[in-house]
Amino acid sequence: MKIVVTGAAGYIGVPVVARLLAAGHEVHGLDCLRFGGAGLLGSYLTGRFTLTRGDIRDRRAVAEVLPGADAVVHLAGIVGDPACAAEPALAEQVNLDAIGTVRELAADAGVARFVFASTCSVYGHCDEPADESSPLRPLSLYARSKADAEARLLTADSDRMAVTVLRFATVYGLAPRMRFDLVVNAFVAQALTTGRIQVFTPAAWRPLVHVADVADAITTVVQAPAVQVSGEVFNVGSADNRQLADVARQVASASGPGVQIDITPTSGDQRDYRISTGKLTAATGWTATRTLAGGITELADALSAGVLDGHPALEGRRAA
Ligand SMILES: NC(=O)c1ccc[n+]([C@@H]2O[C@H](COP(=O)([O-])OP(=O)(O)OC[C@H]3O[C@@H](n4cnc5c(N)ncnc54)[C@H](O)[C@@H]3O)[C@@H](O)[C@H]2O)c1
């Protein structure tokens, strides 16, 4: 297949591109390179990858990458509550307004499949594990923009293109475009730099999933028969629903002696949700295979070895 991946240079995008290439597909990335594109260098070596540097708000750039594509994996976005709060107008344009354009141009180009990256943040706050039919309670502009984008995508005419919405749990793990604003990655970075892990909402639950499992899930959905996934919403997570204090304890014990956990309860972030992931498994057979323990170890090993020295989140890293 020829697959267009928007947001190809991102934290999730780079592993997705690599996974799709490993499965034998041809991949055309579209990304404005907000965080650079060095993570994609290895993908060029396959001879089946190309990138267009462009903005998904630019119809011409989007139209240019679509001819001949069988599928679009739409990952581009302004990601996370702080990033959206910092640039709300941009977040609305990119996360919501551009979606209609990308979808319409893809359908016009004869693209058969469209996979959209949403987030389990749309559940906001719930007492029981949320499944795909649970009520949405988005608590931030980021989550609201994703919930609205989902609704727009799923209500548009579905005859011309099979649309699938994937709601990712909170992602963790090593990837070439590293993000340390994600809770597991942040805790490991804090443990190895300051020796203190800051926890603001210790009792809050988060569903967690390794970035490599997300890449596998996306690949599985793109390759699945359309009838199994068309018009559907799927949670993408693992068996790891954890309270944040529990995550901090696990990171502390894996990071060597002397790491402290500072619990400073605040009321800023009200998110508190768990998910169930059985629907995607039932539809496609996919399940997450990586463990939180393994993900923490690989992060700690790479950071301790200095592989990511120079990253701003790691300033002052303690000697191993
Ligand atoms: N990482 C997570 O924990 C997580 C969880 C749930 C959902 N998601 C979703 O997965 C997707 C990818 O997230 P990520 O963690 O890789 O984020 P990221 O910020 O690392 O990647 C986003 C990519 O989109 C690109 N981009 C941003 N605006 C663009 C524009 N206007 N035109 C073209 N490209 C643009 C950026 O340059 C970047 O490479 C996002 O849609 C996000 O909402 C991520």
The ligand as an ORCA input file, in Angstrom:
! r2SCAN-3c Opt
* xyz 0 1
  N       1.716     10.971     22.697
  C       0.574     10.697     23.326
  O       0.583     10.315     24.544
  C      -0.727     10.789     22.612
  C      -1.858     10.329     23.282
  C      -3.090     10.424     22.643
  C      -3.165     10.923     21.352
  N      -2.048     11.381     20.718
  C      -2.200     11.913     19.365
  O      -1.252     11.313     18.493
  C      -0.840     12.244     17.490
  C       0.675     12.331     17.463
  O       1.146     12.763     18.753
  P       2.685     12.857     19.098
  O       2.834     12.463     20.520
  O       3.483     12.169     18.055
  O       2.910     14.433     19.017
  P       4.131     15.269     18.375
  O       3.906     16.682     18.804
  O       5.417     14.625     18.694
  O       3.880     15.132     16.808
  C       2.990     15.926     16.100
  C       3.583     16.175     14.732
  O       2.634     16.958     13.981
  C       3.341     17.947     13.283
  N       2.460     19.084     13.039
  C       1.923     19.930     13.958
  N       1.160     20.854     13.343
  C       1.228     20.589     12.016
  C       0.665     21.199     10.873
  N      -0.110     22.301     10.978
  N       0.917     20.668      9.658
  C       1.730     19.574      9.541
  N       2.291     18.960     10.587
  C       2.042     19.455     11.817
  C       4.516     18.325     14.180
  O       5.572     18.922     13.444
  C       4.884     16.985     14.799
  O       5.897     16.358     14.060
  C      -1.516     13.569     17.836
  O      -2.642     13.745     17.019
  C      -1.932     13.391     19.292
  O      -3.059     14.175     19.621
  C      -0.833     11.321     21.326
*
